[in-house]
Structures are given as structure tokens and as C-alpha cells.
């Protein structure tokens, strides 16, 4: 992504919405738009990481972009039990 897109994309999604709502994937307009973009790209891969409250790396996943992201999200849910 171009630097201007990276800076403005979240601001556009926030327009008129609560920041708290954007923390979650479900019902998050920013997340839904990102998924649409990834699907339009076709085959793509990503490295997703999860950090804890101390900013320590606690999980890393590499693979197909959406599957890798979902694995990282699941890792945090498991870690909070």
C-alpha cells in the first residue's frame, strides 16, 4: 500500500464511528474493507504477529493472508482463557 493509503485508510473507516468498535473484526467496516481488498488481490501471503501488553511477541503466523490473520486472532482468544 502507498503511505498515504496507510495513513488515511483507518481515518476513513473511523468517520462517525467509535474506536472501540474497530477493535473487533465482526461488524468492523475497516476489517471488512480490508478483506475485500485482499480477496481482489488473489493469491497473497502475510506474516501476522501478536504482541502482549508489554509489546513482547507471543505469536507469529505465516500463510495465506486471511487464514494467517484468523490464526493470529484465535491465538489471542486461546491466550486469554
Secondary structure by P-SEA (a helix, b strand, c coil): ccaaaaacaaaaaaccccccccccccccaaaaaaaaaaaaacbbbbbbbbbcccccccccccccaaaaaaaaaaaaaaaac
